[in-house]
């Protein structure tokens, strides 16, 4: 599984913004489809909230192929 370390510049980033910022989703609509299809796992549980606030230490898995670690 490929791992990306994402450096957070503020207090949090919303899930849809993270998907676009990392290039996983090209558009907001594409990002919504990934979340709606159950393709996002946050700290071991499926994340269905499109605007979930992700903070330092969160680990996100995308469709079982990619892991994103939120860092400072």
The first five atom37 places (N, CA, C, CB, O) and aatype in JSON, in Angstrom:
{
  "aatype": [20, 20, 20, 20, 20, 20, 20, 20, 20, 20, 20, 20, 20, 20, 20, 20, 20, 20, 20, 20, 20, 20, 20, 20, 20, 20, 20, 20, 20, 20, 20, 20, 20, 20, 20, 20, 20, 20, 20, 20, 20, 20, 20, 20, 20, 20, 20, 20, 20, 20, 20, 20, 20, 20, 20, 20, 20, 20, 20, 20, 20, 20, 20, 20, 20, 20, 20, 20, 20, 20, 20, 20],
  "atom_mask": [
    [1, 1, 1, 1, 1],
    [1, 1, 1, 1, 1],
    [1, 1, 1, 1, 1],
    [1, 1, 1, 1, 1],
    [1, 1, 1, 1, 1],
    [1, 1, 1, 1, 1],
    [1, 1, 1, 1, 1],
    [1, 1, 1, 1, 1],
    [1, 1, 1, 1, 1],
    [1, 1, 1, 1, 1],
    [1, 1, 1, 1, 1],
    [1, 1, 1, 1, 1],
    [1, 1, 1, 1, 1],
    [1, 1, 1, 1, 1],
    [1, 1, 1, 1, 1],
    [1, 1, 1, 1, 1],
    [1, 1, 1, 1, 1],
    [1, 1, 1, 1, 1],
    [1, 1, 1, 1, 1],
    [1, 1, 1, 1, 1],
    [1, 1, 1, 1, 1],
    [1, 1, 1, 1, 1],
    [1, 1, 1, 1, 1],
    [1, 1, 1, 1, 1],
    [1, 1, 1, 1, 1],
    [1, 1, 1, 1, 1],
    [1, 1, 1, 1, 1],
    [1, 1, 1, 1, 1],
    [1, 1, 1, 1, 1],
    [1, 1, 1, 1, 1],
    [1, 1, 1, 1, 1],
    [1, 1, 1, 1, 1],
    [1, 1, 1, 1, 1],
    [1, 1, 1, 1, 1],
    [1, 1, 1, 1, 1],
    [1, 1, 1, 1, 1],
    [1, 1, 1, 1, 1],
    [1, 1, 1, 1, 1],
    [1, 1, 1, 1, 1],
    [1, 1, 1, 1, 1],
    [1, 1, 1, 1, 1],
    [1, 1, 1, 1, 1],
    [1, 1, 1, 1, 1],
    [1, 1, 1, 1, 1],
    [1, 1, 1, 1, 1],
    [1, 1, 1, 1, 1],
    [1, 1, 1, 1, 1],
    [1, 1, 1, 1, 1],
    [1, 1, 1, 1, 1],
    [1, 1, 1, 1, 1],
    [1, 1, 1, 1, 1],
    [1, 1, 1, 1, 1],
    [1, 1, 1, 1, 1],
    [1, 1, 1, 1, 1],
    [1, 1, 1, 1, 1],
    [1, 1, 1, 1, 1],
    [1, 1, 1, 1, 1],
    [1, 1, 1, 1, 1],
    [1, 1, 1, 1, 1],
    [1, 1, 1, 1, 1],
    [1, 1, 1, 1, 1],
    [1, 1, 1, 1, 1],
    [1, 1, 1, 1, 1],
    [1, 1, 1, 1, 1],
    [1, 1, 1, 1, 1],
    [1, 1, 1, 1, 1],
    [1, 1, 1, 1, 1],
    [1, 1, 1, 1, 1],
    [1, 1, 1, 1, 1],
    [1, 1, 1, 1, 1],
    [1, 1, 1, 1, 1],
    [1, 1, 1, 1, 1]
  ],
  "atom_positions": [
    [[0.85, -1.18, 0.0], [0.0, 0.0, 0.0], [0.9, 1.24, 0.0], [-0.97, 0.0, 1.23], [1.81, 1.36, 0.82]],
    [[0.63, 2.15, -0.91], [1.38, 3.4, -0.99], [0.99, 4.31, 0.17], [1.13, 4.11, -2.35], [-0.17, 4.34, 0.58]],
    [[1.95, 5.06, 0.7], [1.7, 5.97, 1.81], [2.1, 7.39, 1.42], [2.46, 5.52, 3.08], [3.17, 7.62, 0.86]],
    [[1.21, 8.33, 1.73], [1.47, 9.75, 1.52], [1.44, 10.43, 2.89], [0.42, 10.4, 0.54], [0.55, 10.17, 3.69]],
    [[2.42, 11.28, 3.15], [2.4, 12.09, 4.36], [1.97, 13.49, 3.95], [3.8, 12.11, 5.08], [2.64, 14.15, 3.16]],
    [[0.83, 13.94, 4.5], [0.27, 15.25, 4.17], [0.58, 16.22, 5.3], [-1.26, 15.16, 3.91], [0.21, 15.96, 6.45]],
    [[1.24, 17.32, 4.99], [1.59, 18.32, 6.0], [0.46, 19.33, 6.14], [2.91, 19.03, 5.64], [0.18, 20.1, 5.22]],
    [[-0.18, 19.32, 7.29], [-1.31, 20.19, 7.58], [-0.81, 21.58, 7.94], [-2.17, 19.61, 8.72], [0.11, 21.72, 8.75]],
    [[-1.4, 22.61, 7.34], [-0.96, 23.98, 7.59], [-1.86, 24.73, 8.55], [-0.88, 24.73, 6.3], [-1.49, 25.8, 9.03]],
    [[-3.02, 24.21, 8.85], [-3.94, 24.85, 9.79], [-4.33, 23.88, 10.88], [-5.19, 25.38, 9.06], [-3.63, 22.89, 11.12]],
    [[-5.45, 24.16, 11.54], [-5.94, 23.3, 12.61], [-6.49, 21.99, 12.06], [-7.02, 24.02, 13.42], [-6.33, 20.94, 12.68]],
    [[-7.13, 22.06, 10.88], [-7.74, 20.87, 10.28], [-7.9, 21.09, 8.78], [-9.1, 20.55, 10.93], [-7.74, 22.2, 8.28]],
    [[-8.23, 19.99, 8.07], [-8.61, 20.06, 6.66], [-9.82, 19.16, 6.5], [-7.42, 19.63, 5.7], [-9.88, 18.08, 7.07]],
    [[-10.79, 19.62, 5.72], [-11.98, 18.81, 5.48], [-11.63, 17.67, 4.52], [-13.14, 19.67, 4.91], [-10.75, 17.81, 3.67]],
    [[-12.32, 16.56, 4.66], [-12.03, 15.35, 3.88], [-12.04, 15.62, 2.38], [-13.04, 14.27, 4.21], [-11.1, 15.22, 1.69]],
    [[-13.07, 16.29, 1.87], [-13.12, 16.54, 0.42], [-11.93, 17.39, -0.03], [-14.44, 17.25, 0.05], [-11.37, 17.16, -1.11]],
    [[-11.54, 18.36, 0.79], [-10.38, 19.2, 0.44], [-9.1, 18.37, 0.41], [-10.24, 20.35, 1.45], [-8.25, 18.59, -0.45]],
    [[-8.97, 17.43, 1.34], [-7.78, 16.57, 1.36], [-7.7, 15.72, 0.1], [-7.8, 15.67, 2.61], [-6.63, 15.57, -0.49]],
    [[-8.83, 15.16, -0.31], [-8.84, 14.31, -1.51], [-8.41, 15.11, -2.74], [-10.23, 13.7, -1.72], [-7.71, 14.59, -3.61]],
    [[-8.84, 16.36, -2.81], [-8.45, 17.2, -3.94], [-6.99, 17.67, -3.81], [-9.37, 18.42, -4.04], [-6.26, 17.68, -4.8]],
    [[-6.57, 18.04, -2.61], [-5.2, 18.55, -2.39], [-4.14, 17.5, -2.67], [-5.06, 19.06, -0.96], [-3.03, 17.83, -3.09]],
    [[-4.46, 16.24, -2.44], [-3.49, 15.17, -2.68], [-3.56, 14.63, -4.1], [-3.72, 14.03, -1.69], [-2.76, 13.77, -4.48]],
    [[-4.53, 15.11, -4.89], [-4.65, 14.67, -6.27], [-5.4, 13.36, -6.44], [-3.31, 14.53, -6.87], [-5.47, 12.82, -7.54]],
    [[-5.97, 12.85, -5.36], [-6.74, 11.61, -5.44], [-8.03, 11.85, -6.21], [-7.07, 11.07, -4.02], [-8.46, 11.0, -7.0]],
    [[-8.64, 13.01, -6.0], [-9.85, 13.39, -6.72], [-9.53, 14.64, -7.54], [-11.05, 13.64, -5.75], [-8.91, 15.58, -7.04]],
    [[-9.96, 14.65, -8.79], [-9.71, 15.8, -9.65], [-10.71, 16.92, -9.4], [-9.77, 15.38, -11.11], [-10.39, 18.09, -9.59]],
    [[-11.92, 16.57, -8.96], [-12.97, 17.56, -8.72], [-13.68, 17.26, -7.41], [-13.99, 17.58, -9.89], [-13.51, 16.18, -6.83]],
    [[-14.47, 18.22, -6.95], [-15.27, 18.0, -5.75], [-16.28, 16.88, -5.95], [-15.97, 19.27, -5.34], [-16.55, 16.11, -5.03]],
    [[-16.84, 16.79, -7.15], [-17.8, 15.74, -7.45], [-17.17, 14.36, -7.38], [-18.41, 15.95, -8.83], [-17.77, 13.41, -6.87]],
    [[-15.96, 14.25, -7.89], [-15.23, 12.98, -7.83], [-14.94, 12.61, -6.38], [-13.91, 13.06, -8.64], [-15.08, 11.45, -5.99]],
    [[-14.54, 13.6, -5.57], [-14.26, 13.35, -4.15], [-15.52, 12.86, -3.43], [-13.73, 14.64, -3.48], [-15.45, 11.94, -2.62]],
    [[-16.66, 13.47, -3.73], [-17.93, 13.05, -3.11], [-18.26, 11.61, -3.48], [-19.07, 13.98, -3.54], [-18.74, 10.85, -2.64]],
    [[-18.01, 11.24, -4.73], [-18.29, 9.86, -5.16], [-17.43, 8.86, -4.39], [-18.05, 9.7, -6.67], [-17.92, 7.8, -4.0]],
    [[-16.17, 9.18, -4.17], [-15.28, 8.28, -3.42], [-15.81, 8.07, -2.01], [-13.84, 8.85, -3.37], [-15.85, 6.94, -1.52]],
    [[-16.23, 9.16, -1.36], [-16.77, 9.06, 0.0], [-18.1, 8.31, 0.0], [-16.94, 10.47, 0.62], [-18.31, 7.43, 0.83]],
    [[-19.0, 8.66, -0.91], [-20.32, 8.01, -0.98], [-20.21, 6.51, -1.24], [-21.16, 8.65, -2.07], [-21.05, 5.75, -0.77]],
    [[-19.2, 6.09, -1.97], [-19.02, 4.67, -2.28], [-18.35, 3.9, -1.14], [-18.19, 4.52, -3.54], [-18.09, 2.7, -1.28]],
    [[-18.09, 4.57, -0.02], [-17.46, 3.9, 1.12], [-15.98, 3.66, 0.94], [-18.14, 2.6, 1.38], [-15.41, 2.77, 1.57]],
    [[-15.35, 4.44, 0.09], [-13.95, 4.23, -0.23], [-12.95, 4.88, 0.72], [-13.68, 4.71, -1.57], [-11.74, 4.79, 0.5]],
    [[-13.45, 5.54, 1.77], [-12.55, 6.23, 2.7], [-12.68, 5.62, 4.09], [-12.86, 7.75, 2.75], [-13.78, 5.51, 4.64]],
    [[-11.55, 5.22, 4.65], [-11.51, 4.69, 6.01], [-10.65, 5.62, 6.85], [-10.95, 3.21, 6.05], [-9.51, 5.93, 6.49]],
    [[-11.22, 6.06, 7.97], [-10.5, 6.97, 8.88], [-10.24, 6.25, 10.19], [-11.31, 8.29, 9.12], [-11.18, 5.87, 10.88]],
    [[-9.0, 6.08, 10.52], [-8.61, 5.42, 11.77], [-9.36, 4.1, 11.97], [-8.87, 6.35, 12.96], [-9.8, 3.8, 13.08]],
    [[-9.5, 3.32, 10.89], [-10.08, 1.99, 10.98], [-11.58, 1.89, 10.75], [-9.79, 1.43, 12.27], [-12.11, 0.78, 10.73]],
    [[-12.28, 3.02, 10.58], [-13.73, 3.0, 10.37], [-14.08, 3.77, 9.1], [-14.47, 3.6, 11.59], [-13.45, 4.77, 8.78]],
    [[-15.1, 3.29, 8.38], [-15.53, 3.96, 7.15], [-16.01, 5.36, 7.5], [-16.66, 3.15, 6.43], [-16.82, 5.55, 8.41]],
    [[-15.51, 6.35, 6.77], [-15.89, 7.75, 6.98], [-16.88, 8.16, 5.91], [-14.63, 8.68, 6.96], [-16.57, 8.12, 4.72]],
    [[-18.08, 8.56, 6.33], [-19.13, 8.95, 5.39], [-19.39, 10.45, 5.39], [-20.41, 8.21, 5.72], [-20.15, 10.95, 4.56]],
    [[-18.77, 11.17, 6.3], [-18.97, 12.62, 6.38], [-18.01, 13.32, 5.42], [-18.76, 13.14, 7.84], [-16.79, 13.29, 5.61]],
    [[-18.56, 13.93, 4.4], [-17.74, 14.56, 3.37], [-16.92, 15.73, 3.92], [-18.62, 15.05, 2.23], [-15.83, 16.01, 3.43]],
    [[-17.44, 16.39, 4.91], [-16.75, 17.55, 5.48], [-16.12, 17.23, 6.84], [-17.73, 18.71, 5.63], [-15.91, 18.13, 7.66]],
    [[-15.82, 15.96, 7.07], [-15.17, 15.56, 8.32], [-13.88, 16.35, 8.48], [-14.89, 14.02, 8.34], [-13.1, 16.49, 7.54]],
    [[-13.65, 16.85, 9.68], [-12.45, 17.64, 9.95], [-11.32, 16.7, 10.33], [-12.7, 18.68, 11.09], [-11.37, 16.02, 11.36]],
    [[-10.3, 16.66, 9.5], [-9.15, 15.8, 9.72], [-8.05, 16.61, 10.39], [-8.65, 15.17, 8.39], [-7.74, 17.72, 9.98]],
    [[-7.48, 16.01, 11.42], [-6.45, 16.7, 12.21], [-5.16, 15.89, 12.24], [-6.95, 16.96, 13.64], [-5.12, 14.74, 11.79]],
    [[-4.11, 16.51, 12.77], [-2.81, 15.85, 12.9], [-2.98, 14.51, 13.62], [-1.8, 16.76, 13.66], [-3.64, 14.44, 14.65]],
    [[-2.37, 13.47, 13.07], [-2.44, 12.14, 13.66], [-3.47, 11.23, 13.02], [-2.73, 12.25, 15.11], [-3.4, 10.02, 13.19]],
    [[-4.43, 11.8, 12.27], [-5.42, 10.97, 11.58], [-4.73, 10.17, 10.48], [-6.57, 11.84, 11.0], [-3.81, 10.65, 9.82]],
    [[-5.21, 8.94, 10.29], [-4.72, 8.08, 9.21], [-5.92, 7.75, 8.33], [-4.03, 6.77, 9.77], [-6.92, 7.22, 8.81]],
    [[-5.81, 8.05, 7.05], [-6.88, 7.86, 6.09], [-6.44, 6.81, 5.08], [-7.26, 9.19, 5.38], [-5.33, 6.87, 4.56]],
    [[-7.32, 5.85, 4.8], [-7.05, 4.87, 3.75], [-8.07, 5.09, 2.64], [-7.12, 3.4, 4.29], [-9.26, 5.26, 2.89]],
    [[-7.59, 5.08, 1.41], [-8.44, 5.31, 0.25], [-8.55, 4.02, -0.55], [-7.89, 6.46, -0.63], [-7.56, 3.54, -1.11]],
    [[-9.76, 3.47, -0.6], [-10.08, 2.28, -1.38], [-9.09, 1.15, -1.18], [-10.14, 2.64, -2.85], [-8.86, 0.35, -2.09]],
    [[-8.5, 1.06, 0.01], [-7.59, -0.03, 0.34], [-6.25, 0.0, -0.39], [-8.25, -1.3, 0.05], [-5.45, -0.92, -0.24]],
    [[-6.01, 1.06, -1.17], [-4.78, 1.13, -1.97], [-3.79, 2.18, -1.51], [-5.14, 1.39, -3.39], [-2.61, 2.1, -1.83]],
    [[-4.27, 3.16, -0.78], [-3.45, 4.32, -0.46], [-3.7, 4.75, 0.98], [-3.75, 5.48, -1.42], [-4.84, 4.78, 1.44]],
    [[-2.63, 5.06, 1.69], [-2.74, 5.53, 3.07], [-2.22, 6.96, 3.12], [-1.96, 4.6, 4.06], [-1.16, 7.27, 2.58]],
    [[-2.98, 7.84, 3.79], [-2.56, 9.23, 3.99], [-2.42, 9.46, 5.48], [-3.59, 10.24, 3.35], [-3.35, 9.21, 6.26]],
    [[-1.26, 9.95, 5.88], [-1.01, 10.27, 7.28], [-0.95, 11.79, 7.39], [0.31, 9.6, 7.8], [-0.19, 12.44, 6.68]],
    [[-1.76, 12.34, 8.3], [-1.81, 13.79, 8.49], [-0.73, 14.18, 9.5], [-3.23, 14.25, 8.97], [-0.75, 13.73, 10.65]],
    [[0.22, 15.01, 9.07], [1.33, 15.48, 9.91], [1.27, 16.99, 10.07], [2.68, 15.06, 9.31], [0.46, 17.67, 9.44]],
    [[2.15, 17.5, 10.93], [2.29, 18.95, 11.12], [3.12, 19.5, 9.99], [2.93, 19.28, 12.5], [3.37, 20.71, 9.94]]
  ]
}
